[in-house]
Amino acid sequence: MKQAWWKERVFYQIYPRSFLDTNDDGVGDLRGIIEKLDYLKSLGIGAIWLCPVYDSPNDDNGYDIRDYENIMAEFGTMADFDALLEGLHARDIKLVMDLVVNHSSDEHAWFNESRKAKDNPYRDYYIWRDGKDGNIPNNWASFFAPSAWKLDETTGQYYLHLFSEKQPDLNWENPVLREEVYAMVNRWFDRGVDGFRMDVINCIAKDEGLPDGSGSPNAAGCYAGRDCLCLGEAPFTSPEEGAKMLDEETGIFDMIFPFDLMEIDDGPNGKYDPVPWTLAKFKQIVNRWQTAAEHGWGSLFWSNHDQARAVSRFGCTDTEELRVRSAKMLAAAMHLLRGTPFVYQGEELGMTNTPFPDASAIRDIEGINALNEARISGRYDQIWKGILHKGRDHARTPMKWNASANAGFTTGEPWIMVNPNYVSINAAAEENDSDSVLNFYRKLIAIRNSSRTLQYGAYRPLCTEHTQLFAYERELDGETFMIVCNMSGERVSLPEELHGQVVLSNCEHTEVGVFAPYEARVLRKI
């Protein structure tokens, strides 16, 4: 196994719009991140994944980029970015940025030119087609709308947008476009960036001829020869396909973000039709991806900016005691698997889903569009219930720093509502509580940071048929750790083989031979 910095460090994902506002406009900014660098260092974080900070009209909260080489005015300036990068590197924290090149904003200079005329030099930077029989070119749907095609009156042709109609897809079959993107990426590398997380990168290749739906261009090519991270977001990827992408000798990515776990509770009608998830399915997903990454490396995460809060989806928020305990259990269960752990901002506090009062509180374009369609189809109540469970805005409400107004996020009017439970769940309160979720994360990260076994050791599942326990071991050079988690709300008798020296537990008083509801223990085999 090749060693690499990104295998040994724990990542922290920052959604800058909601992290910390320093200029009272209700929107987080780069200076807010700079202000909290010592907080991140104290957590044990070794790398940051920064969501897009590029110039954008914000149709999709920064994932619609107008200028890849300028900073969004709401977030600050390029000087602020350079100061952030310098502050991170001074603390030995790497910076990985978001790279969004499946699409640009429709306000990007390339698209402004492309839409002017069919013979414009930039026309082929995007995907334009004539209609078919007086209708759209094919039946492809957008992730955010019923159709992936938008008619542009200027030329009478349609352009492809797999996401919002303000996010036209780039044409990766165009070699000139590719070289433009590669050059842009390399300028960021030259500035000191340590890698990129590549947004929906496996969507950049479209089937030749764009047939009705039921050779992938290699966007990682410009990474060659650099000590950097190449991380791909890869929806629709099976573990078998993932194994090929991740192979250290022949693959194209260092890591990928697959979606299997994030879709574990999707119902027959998709994410807004949630069904209960099962431990059996969870184990199957984990084991398949641990196997897929045997000759490469995996990513470990419960949540991100596109997902609801982990403790509300996978843990228990019935009581404060169980919220704290299950948030700690989820961290131990996921972050000691073989792979690189990703902490999403606020996860280390055990932040929960937000009780949005009605649709006027929603800011996410995906949720807004889903509700608009639901009004027409008569499924509004069902979709609203799904958004309260799995909507993307749960992850995007402001980070909770203290119990002052707006959770210390801003002295202005926050761009999205603050979860009202900030009075009790916030970083300042948890800082002073030795049994808090925050301090458990510090201990957990410290254990991983100091252990080659927990970084590079082999993975072996335990208790594979158990209906309540999720357990596995990590082994390297004769040292073995066992991670045992009760993922249920019931007490569980501990199988005889799961005994050892307790290195970390989320329960103050562990009962011999019995696991409390949502209890987790990290054990060293003696």
C-alpha positions as CSV (number, residue, x, y, z in Angstrom):
1,M,0.0,0.0,0.0
2,K,1.4,3.4,-1.1
3,Q,1.5,6.0,1.6
4,A,0.0,9.5,1.0
5,W,-0.9,12.5,3.1
6,W,-4.6,12.3,2.2
7,K,-4.8,8.8,3.6
8,E,-3.4,9.8,6.9
9,R,-5.4,13.0,7.6
10,V,-9.0,13.6,8.6
11,F,-10.8,16.0,6.4
12,Y,-13.3,18.7,7.4
13,Q,-15.8,20.0,4.8
14,I,-16.7,23.7,4.9
15,Y,-19.8,25.2,3.4
16,P,-18.5,28.8,3.5
17,R,-21.9,30.4,3.1
18,S,-23.0,29.0,6.5
19,F,-19.7,28.8,8.4
20,L,-19.1,32.2,9.9
21,D,-20.0,35.8,8.8
22,T,-17.5,38.5,9.7
23,N,-19.1,41.5,7.8
24,D,-22.7,41.2,9.1
25,D,-24.3,40.6,5.7
26,G,-25.8,37.3,6.8
27,V,-23.5,35.2,4.6
28,G,-20.4,33.4,5.7
29,D,-17.1,34.4,4.2
30,L,-13.4,33.5,3.9
31,R,-12.5,35.8,6.8
32,G,-14.8,33.7,8.9
33,I,-13.0,30.6,8.0
34,I,-9.6,32.2,8.8
35,E,-11.0,33.2,12.2
36,K,-11.7,29.6,13.1
37,L,-8.5,27.9,11.9
38,D,-7.3,27.3,15.4
39,Y,-10.7,25.6,16.2
40,L,-10.1,23.3,13.2
41,K,-6.5,22.6,14.3
42,S,-7.7,21.8,17.8
43,L,-10.1,19.2,16.4
44,G,-7.2,17.4,14.8
45,I,-8.1,18.2,11.2
46,G,-5.4,17.8,8.6
47,A,-7.2,18.9,5.5
48,I,-10.1,21.0,4.4
49,W,-12.6,20.4,1.6
50,L,-13.9,23.9,0.7
51,C,-17.1,24.1,-1.2
52,P,-17.1,26.5,-4.2
53,V,-16.0,30.1,-3.4
54,Y,-15.7,31.1,-7.1
55,D,-17.7,34.0,-8.6
56,S,-21.2,32.8,-9.1
57,P,-24.8,34.2,-9.5
58,N,-25.8,31.6,-6.9
59,D,-28.6,29.8,-8.7
60,D,-27.3,26.6,-7.0
61,N,-25.3,28.2,-4.2
62,G,-22.0,28.5,-5.9
63,Y,-22.1,25.3,-8.0
64,D,-23.0,27.5,-11.0
65,I,-19.7,29.2,-11.7
66,R,-19.5,32.4,-13.6
67,D,-15.7,32.9,-13.3
68,Y,-13.4,30.0,-12.3
69,E,-10.6,32.4,-11.3
70,N,-12.3,35.0,-9.2
71,I,-13.7,34.9,-5.7
72,M,-17.4,35.4,-5.1
73,A,-17.8,39.0,-3.8
74,E,-20.0,37.8,-0.8
75,F,-17.1,35.6,0.3
76,G,-14.3,38.2,0.0
77,T,-11.4,38.7,-2.3
78,M,-8.5,36.8,-3.8
79,A,-6.3,38.4,-1.1
80,D,-8.6,36.8,1.5
81,F,-8.2,33.4,-0.3
82,D,-4.5,33.7,-0.3
83,A,-4.5,34.6,3.5
84,L,-6.7,31.5,4.1
85,L,-4.4,29.3,2.2
86,E,-1.4,30.7,4.1
87,G,-3.1,30.3,7.4
88,L,-4.0,26.7,6.7
89,H,-0.5,25.7,5.5
90,A,1.0,27.4,8.5
91,R,-1.0,25.0,10.6
92,D,-0.1,22.0,8.4
93,I,-3.6,21.8,7.1
94,K,-4.1,21.0,3.4
95,L,-6.7,22.7,1.2
96,V,-8.8,20.8,-1.3
97,M,-11.2,22.9,-3.5
98,D,-14.3,22.0,-5.3
99,L,-13.9,21.7,-9.1
100,V,-17.2,22.1,-10.9
101,V,-16.6,21.4,-14.6
102,N,-19.6,19.2,-15.7
103,H,-21.3,22.6,-16.2
104,S,-20.7,26.3,-15.8
105,S,-23.2,29.1,-15.1
106,D,-25.2,30.4,-18.0
107,E,-23.6,33.8,-17.1
108,H,-20.1,32.5,-17.8
109,A,-18.3,34.4,-20.6
110,W,-18.0,31.1,-22.5
111,F,-21.8,30.6,-22.6
112,N,-22.5,34.2,-23.3
113,E,-20.5,33.7,-26.5
114,S,-21.8,30.2,-27.2
115,R,-25.4,31.3,-27.4
116,K,-24.8,34.2,-29.8
117,A,-24.7,32.2,-33.0
118,K,-24.3,28.6,-34.3
119,D,-20.9,29.5,-35.8
120,N,-19.5,31.3,-32.8
121,P,-16.1,29.9,-31.8
122,Y,-17.4,29.0,-28.3
123,R,-20.5,27.3,-29.6
124,D,-18.9,23.8,-29.2
125,Y,-17.9,24.5,-25.6
126,Y,-21.5,23.5,-24.7
127,I,-24.0,20.8,-26.0
128,W,-26.5,22.3,-28.5
129,R,-29.1,20.3,-30.4
130,D,-32.0,20.8,-32.7
131,G,-35.4,19.8,-31.4
132,K,-36.9,16.5,-32.6
133,D,-40.3,16.5,-34.2
134,G,-41.1,19.9,-32.8
135,N,-40.1,18.9,-29.3
136,I,-37.0,18.5,-27.1
137,P,-34.0,16.6,-28.5
138,N,-34.4,13.5,-26.2
139,N,-36.1,12.4,-23.0
140,W,-33.3,13.1,-20.6
141,A,-34.4,14.5,-17.3
142,S,-32.5,17.1,-15.2
143,F,-31.7,16.4,-11.6
144,F,-33.6,19.6,-10.8
145,A,-36.4,19.6,-13.4
146,P,-38.4,17.2,-15.7
147,S,-36.3,18.0,-18.8
148,A,-32.6,18.5,-19.2
149,W,-33.1,20.7,-22.3
150,K,-33.8,24.4,-22.5
151,L,-34.7,26.2,-25.8
152,D,-32.6,29.3,-26.5
153,E,-34.6,31.7,-28.7
154,T,-31.5,33.3,-30.2
155,T,-30.6,30.4,-32.4
156,G,-33.7,28.2,-32.0
157,Q,-31.6,25.3,-30.6
158,Y,-31.7,23.6,-27.2
159,Y,-28.8,23.4,-24.8
160,L,-28.3,20.5,-22.3
161,H,-28.4,21.1,-18.6
162,L,-28.3,18.0,-16.3
163,F,-28.9,20.3,-13.4
164,S,-30.5,23.8,-13.3
165,E,-31.3,25.5,-16.6
166,K,-28.8,28.1,-15.4
167,Q,-26.1,25.4,-15.4
168,P,-25.5,24.5,-19.0
169,D,-23.3,21.3,-19.5
170,L,-19.8,21.8,-20.9
171,N,-18.9,19.7,-23.9
172,W,-15.9,17.5,-22.9
173,E,-15.6,16.1,-26.4
174,N,-14.1,19.5,-27.3
175,P,-10.3,19.3,-26.9
176,V,-10.0,23.1,-26.8
177,L,-12.5,23.2,-23.8
178,R,-10.5,20.5,-22.1
179,E,-7.2,22.5,-22.4
180,E,-8.9,25.6,-21.0
181,V,-10.0,23.6,-18.0
182,Y,-6.7,22.0,-17.5
183,A,-4.9,25.3,-17.6
184,M,-7.3,26.8,-15.1
185,V,-6.7,23.9,-12.7
186,N,-3.0,24.2,-13.0
187,R,-3.1,27.9,-12.2
188,W,-4.9,27.0,-8.9
189,F,-2.3,24.3,-8.2
190,D,0.5,26.9,-8.8
191,R,-1.2,29.1,-6.3
192,G,-0.7,26.4,-3.7
193,V,-4.0,24.4,-3.6
194,D,-3.5,20.8,-2.6
195,G,-6.1,19.0,-4.6
196,F,-9.7,19.1,-5.9
197,R,-12.9,17.4,-5.2
198,M,-14.5,17.1,-8.7
199,D,-18.2,17.6,-8.7
200,V,-20.3,14.9,-10.5
201,I,-17.2,14.1,-12.5
202,N,-18.6,10.9,-14.0
203,C,-21.4,12.9,-15.6
204,I,-19.0,14.8,-17.9
205,A,-19.1,12.0,-20.5
206,K,-22.3,11.8,-22.5
207,D,-23.4,8.9,-24.6
208,E,-22.4,9.5,-28.2
209,G,-25.4,10.6,-30.2
210,L,-27.3,11.5,-27.0
211,P,-29.7,8.6,-27.3
212,D,-32.9,8.4,-25.3
213,G,-31.9,6.8,-21.9
214,S,-33.2,4.3,-19.8
215,G,-14.7,6.0,-23.3
216,S,-15.0,8.6,-20.5
217,P,-13.0,11.9,-20.9
218,N,-10.3,11.9,-18.3
219,A,-10.6,15.1,-16.2
220,A,-7.8,13.9,-13.9
221,G,-5.2,14.2,-16.6
222,C,-3.8,17.6,-15.5
223,Y,-2.9,16.1,-12.1
224,A,0.0,14.1,-13.3
225,G,3.3,14.7,-11.5
226,R,1.8,16.6,-8.6
227,D,1.5,15.5,-4.9
228,C,-2.1,16.4,-4.8
229,L,-5.5,14.8,-4.2
230,C,-7.8,13.8,-7.1
231,L,-11.2,13.1,-5.5
232,G,-14.2,12.4,-7.7
233,E,-17.9,12.7,-6.8
234,A,-19.3,9.6,-8.6
235,P,-23.0,9.1,-8.5
236,F,-24.4,5.9,-10.2
237,T,-21.1,4.2,-9.6
238,S,-21.2,0.5,-8.5
239,P,-18.5,-0.9,-6.2
240,E,-17.3,-3.0,-9.2
241,E,-16.9,0.1,-11.3
242,G,-15.4,1.9,-8.3
243,A,-12.7,-0.7,-7.9
244,K,-11.5,0.1,-11.5
245,M,-11.5,3.8,-10.9
246,L,-9.6,3.5,-7.6
247,D,-6.9,0.9,-8.5
248,E,-3.6,2.4,-7.5
249,E,-1.9,1.1,-10.6
250,T,-4.5,1.6,-13.3
251,G,-7.3,3.8,-11.9
252,I,-7.9,7.5,-12.5
253,F,-8.9,8.7,-9.0
254,D,-7.3,8.7,-5.6
255,M,-10.7,8.5,-3.9
256,I,-14.3,8.8,-5.0
257,F,-17.6,9.7,-3.2
258,P,-20.1,7.0,-4.1
259,F,-23.8,7.5,-3.4
260,D,-24.9,4.0,-2.2
261,L,-25.0,4.9,1.5
262,M,-26.6,8.3,0.9
263,E,-29.4,6.5,-1.0
264,I,-30.0,3.8,1.6
265,D,-33.3,5.3,2.7
266,D,-34.6,6.4,-0.7
267,G,-38.1,5.1,-1.4
268,P,-39.8,4.0,-4.6
269,N,-40.2,7.6,-5.7
270,G,-36.7,8.8,-4.8
271,K,-35.1,10.7,-2.0
272,Y,-38.2,12.6,-1.0
273,D,-40.1,9.4,-0.5
274,P,-37.9,8.0,2.3
275,V,-38.2,4.5,3.9
276,P,-36.5,3.1,7.0
277,W,-32.9,2.0,6.4
278,T,-31.7,-1.4,7.7
279,L,-28.5,-2.4,9.3
280,A,-28.2,-5.4,7.0
281,K,-28.2,-3.1,4.0
282,F,-25.8,-0.8,5.7
283,K,-23.4,-3.6,6.3
284,Q,-23.7,-4.8,2.7
285,I,-22.9,-1.3,1.4
286,V,-19.9,-0.8,3.7
287,N,-18.4,-4.3,3.0
288,R,-18.8,-4.0,-0.8
289,W,-17.0,-0.6,-0.8
290,Q,-14.3,-1.7,1.6
291,T,-13.7,-4.6,-0.8
292,A,-13.8,-2.3,-3.9
293,A,-11.1,-0.1,-2.3
294,E,-8.7,-2.9,-1.4
295,H,-6.3,-2.0,-4.1
296,G,-7.0,1.7,-3.8
297,W,-8.5,4.0,-1.1
298,G,-12.0,4.8,0.1
299,S,-13.8,7.9,1.4
300,L,-15.7,7.7,4.8
301,F,-18.7,10.0,5.4
302,W,-22.1,10.1,6.9
303,S,-23.1,13.5,5.4
304,N,-22.1,16.5,3.3
305,H,-23.7,19.7,1.9
306,D,-26.2,17.7,-0.1
307,Q,-27.4,15.5,2.7
308,A,-29.6,15.9,5.8
309,R,-27.9,15.8,9.2
310,A,-26.4,12.4,10.0
311,V,-27.7,12.1,13.6
312,S,-31.2,12.8,12.5
313,R,-31.0,10.2,9.7
314,F,-28.9,7.4,11.2
315,G,-28.9,8.1,14.9
316,C,-31.5,9.0,17.5
317,T,-32.7,12.4,18.6
318,D,-35.6,11.2,20.9
319,T,-33.7,12.5,23.9
320,E,-30.7,14.7,24.4
321,E,-28.7,11.7,26.0
322,L,-29.4,9.6,22.9
323,R,-28.6,12.4,20.5
324,V,-25.2,12.8,22.1
325,R,-24.5,9.1,22.4
326,S,-25.7,8.1,18.9
327,A,-23.7,11.0,17.3
328,K,-20.6,9.7,18.9
329,M,-21.4,6.1,17.9
330,L,-21.9,7.1,14.3
331,A,-18.5,8.8,14.3
332,A,-16.7,5.8,15.7
333,A,-18.5,3.4,13.3
334,M,-17.6,5.3,10.2
335,H,-14.3,7.1,10.9
336,L,-12.2,4.0,11.9
337,L,-13.0,2.1,8.7
338,R,-10.2,1.8,6.1
339,G,-10.2,5.0,4.2
340,T,-10.2,8.8,4.8
341,P,-12.8,10.2,7.2
342,F,-14.7,13.4,6.2
343,V,-16.4,15.5,8.9
344,Y,-19.1,17.8,7.6
345,Q,-19.2,21.2,9.5
346,G,-21.4,20.9,12.6
347,E,-21.3,17.1,12.5
348,E,-18.7,17.3,15.3
349,L,-21.3,19.0,17.4
350,G,-24.1,16.5,16.7
351,M,-26.1,19.1,14.8
352,T,-29.6,18.0,13.9
353,N,-32.1,18.6,11.1
354,T,-33.9,22.0,11.3
355,P,-37.6,22.2,11.9
356,F,-38.4,24.3,8.8
357,P,-41.9,25.8,9.4
358,D,-42.9,26.0,5.7
359,A,-41.7,26.2,2.2
360,S,-40.8,29.9,2.6
361,A,-37.8,28.8,4.7
362,I,-36.3,26.6,2.0
363,R,-33.4,28.0,-0.1
364,D,-32.3,24.9,-2.0
365,I,-33.2,25.0,-5.7
366,E,-33.7,21.2,-5.7
367,G,-36.2,21.4,-2.9
368,I,-38.0,24.5,-4.3
369,N,-38.4,22.8,-7.7
370,A,-39.6,19.6,-6.1
371,L,-42.2,21.5,-4.2
372,N,-43.3,23.4,-7.3
373,E,-43.8,20.2,-9.2
374,A,-45.5,18.6,-6.3
375,R,-48.2,21.3,-6.3
376,I,-49.0,20.3,-9.8
377,S,-49.0,16.6,-9.2
378,G,-50.9,16.7,-6.0
379,R,-48.0,15.2,-3.9
380,Y,-47.2,18.3,-2.0
381,D,-47.7,17.0,1.5
382,Q,-45.6,13.9,0.7
383,I,-42.7,15.9,-0.8
384,W,-42.7,18.4,2.1
385,K,-42.5,15.5,4.5
386,G,-39.5,14.1,2.5
387,I,-37.8,17.5,2.6
388,L,-38.2,17.7,6.3
389,H,-36.4,14.3,6.5
390,K,-33.8,14.5,3.7
391,G,-33.7,18.0,2.2
392,R,-30.3,19.5,1.4
393,D,-31.0,22.7,3.4
394,H,-30.6,20.8,6.7
395,A,-26.9,20.7,6.1
396,R,-26.8,24.4,5.1
397,T,-28.3,26.1,8.1
398,P,-25.6,28.1,9.9
399,M,-22.8,26.6,12.0
400,K,-23.7,27.0,15.7
401,W,-20.8,28.7,17.5
402,N,-22.4,29.9,20.7
403,A,-25.8,30.7,22.4
404,S,-25.9,34.3,21.4
405,A,-28.3,35.6,18.7
406,N,-28.1,33.6,15.4
407,A,-25.8,31.1,17.2
408,G,-22.9,33.5,16.8
409,F,-22.9,33.0,13.0
410,T,-23.8,36.6,12.2
411,T,-25.1,39.8,13.7
412,G,-27.0,40.4,10.5
413,E,-30.0,38.6,9.0
414,P,-28.9,35.1,8.2
415,W,-29.4,34.0,4.6
416,I,-31.2,30.9,5.9
417,M,-32.8,30.2,9.2
418,V,-30.7,29.1,12.2
419,N,-31.8,25.8,13.9
420,P,-33.5,27.0,17.1
421,N,-31.8,24.4,19.2
422,Y,-28.6,26.4,19.0
423,V,-29.1,27.6,22.6
424,S,-28.1,24.1,23.8
425,I,-26.2,22.7,20.9
426,N,-23.2,24.9,20.1
427,A,-19.4,24.8,20.0
428,A,-18.9,27.1,23.1
429,A,-21.1,24.9,25.3
430,E,-19.5,21.7,24.0
431,E,-16.0,23.1,24.5
432,N,-16.6,23.2,28.2
433,D,-18.3,19.8,28.5
434,S,-15.8,16.9,28.6
435,D,-18.5,14.5,27.6
436,S,-19.7,16.5,24.6
437,V,-19.8,15.2,21.0
438,L,-17.1,17.8,20.1
439,N,-14.6,16.4,22.7
440,F,-15.4,12.8,21.7
441,Y,-14.5,13.8,18.1
442,R,-11.2,15.2,19.3
443,K,-10.4,12.0,21.1
444,L,-11.5,9.8,18.1
445,I,-9.4,11.9,15.6
446,A,-6.4,11.9,17.9
447,I,-6.5,8.1,18.1
448,R,-6.7,7.7,14.3
449,N,-4.0,10.3,13.8
450,S,-1.6,8.5,16.1
451,S,-2.2,4.9,14.8
452,R,-0.8,3.4,11.6
453,T,-3.1,0.4,12.2
454,L,-6.2,2.6,12.1
455,Q,-4.8,4.4,9.1
456,Y,-3.4,1.6,7.0
457,G,-4.5,-1.6,8.6
458,A,-6.6,-4.3,6.9
459,Y,-10.3,-4.4,7.4
460,R,-12.3,-7.5,8.4
461,P,-16.0,-7.4,9.2
462,L,-17.3,-9.1,12.4
463,C,-20.7,-10.2,13.5
464,T,-21.9,-9.9,9.9
465,E,-25.3,-11.5,10.6
466,H,-26.0,-9.6,13.9
467,T,-29.2,-7.5,13.6
468,Q,-28.0,-4.8,16.0
469,L,-24.2,-4.7,16.2
470,F,-22.0,-3.2,13.5
471,A,-18.5,-4.5,14.2
472,Y,-15.1,-4.8,12.4
473,E,-11.5,-5.1,13.1
474,R,-8.4,-3.3,11.8
475,E,-5.0,-5.2,11.8
476,L,-1.5,-4.2,10.9
477,D,1.8,-5.8,11.9
478,G,0.3,-7.9,14.7
479,E,-1.7,-5.1,16.3
480,T,-5.5,-5.4,16.1
481,F,-8.3,-3.0,17.0
482,M,-12.0,-3.9,17.2
483,I,-14.7,-1.3,16.7
484,V,-18.1,-2.4,18.0
485,C,-21.2,-0.3,17.7
486,N,-24.8,-0.9,18.8
487,M,-26.8,0.8,16.1
488,S,-30.1,0.1,17.8
489,G,-32.1,1.6,20.6
490,E,-32.0,-1.7,22.6
491,R,-29.5,-3.2,25.1
492,V,-27.4,-5.9,23.4
493,S,-25.4,-8.8,24.9
494,L,-21.9,-8.7,23.7
495,P,-20.6,-11.8,21.8
496,E,-17.7,-13.5,23.6
497,E,-15.2,-12.8,20.9
498,L,-15.7,-9.0,21.1
499,H,-13.6,-8.3,24.2
500,G,-10.4,-6.4,24.7
501,Q,-8.9,-3.3,26.3
502,V,-11.3,-0.3,26.0
503,V,-9.4,2.5,24.1
504,L,-12.5,4.7,23.7
505,S,-16.2,4.5,24.6
506,N,-19.1,6.8,24.3
507,C,-20.6,5.6,27.5
508,E,-19.2,6.7,30.8
509,H,-19.9,3.4,32.6
510,T,-19.6,0.4,30.3
511,E,-21.3,-2.7,31.5
512,V,-19.4,-5.9,31.1
513,G,-20.9,-8.1,28.5
514,V,-23.7,-5.7,27.6
515,F,-24.0,-2.8,25.2
516,A,-26.3,0.1,26.0
517,P,-28.5,1.6,23.2
518,Y,-26.2,3.3,20.6
519,E,-23.1,2.5,22.6
520,A,-19.7,2.3,20.8
521,R,-16.4,0.9,22.0
522,V,-13.0,0.9,20.4
523,L,-11.1,-2.1,21.7
524,R,-7.5,-3.2,21.4
525,K,-7.0,-6.9,21.3
526,I,-4.8,-8.2,24.1
